[in-house]
């Protein structure tokens, strides 16, 4: 029996940042593209780490890739 994972709800901005982290974008680039300060992006990252129970950008990238794959699989099952 498979347990259904509970994925924390991420805001649209958090989702954008996760996607950029997956693509190995540095904080300065993320900040510039989203019209934020580097400190604001760093705070988003700290909040994401706490929300997801992770400790690094690498873990966040892996989590994001896994979530994207799970979402794709879910969409493919429906289609």
N, C-alpha and C positions, 0 to 999 in steps of 0.2 A: 504494500500500500504506500502510495506517495503522499507526502504531506504537502499541502499547498503553502508555498512560501508567502510571507507577508512582506511586501516591498513597501518601504516608507514612501509616502507621497512627497514628490519633489516639485517645487515651484517651477514654472517655465524658465526662470532665470537660472535656477540650480541645474535644470536639465541642459541648458545651453553650456554652462560651465563644465559639466561632466563631459559633454560631447567634445568640447575643446581640449579637455585634459586627455581624453582618449586619443586625440590627434596630436598629443605632445606639445601643445601650445604653451609657451612660457606665460607667467603671470602678466608681464608687461603687455604682451600681445592681446591676451584676453581682455585686460583692462581697456586698452585702446579701442578694440573692436566693439566692446559693449558700453563704451563711454563711462567707465568707472575708474576709480583710483586703484592702484595696486593693493592698497590696504583693504579696500572693500572686497576685492577678489580674494585676498588672503582670508578675510573674515568668512566669506562664503565657503571657502575650502574647509576652514576650521569647523564651521557649522555642519557641513556635509560629513566630515569625518565623525563628528559626534553623533549625528543622526543615524549614520550607517554602521557605526562601531568599527571604523577602520582607522589606520594611522599614517597613511602615506598616499602620495599621488599615484604611485604604482598600484596600490590596492584599489584606489578610486577608479583608475583606468580599467583594471580587470573587472571590477564590479559593473562598471558602465557597459563594457563589452558583453558581459554575461547577460545583463538586462536587455540590451539591444537584440541579442540573439534570441532570448526567450520571447521577446515581443514579436520578432519576425516569425518565429515558429508558431506562435499563437495566431497570428494573422494568416499564415499559410494553412493552418488547420481549418479556419473559417472559410477560406476561399475555395 
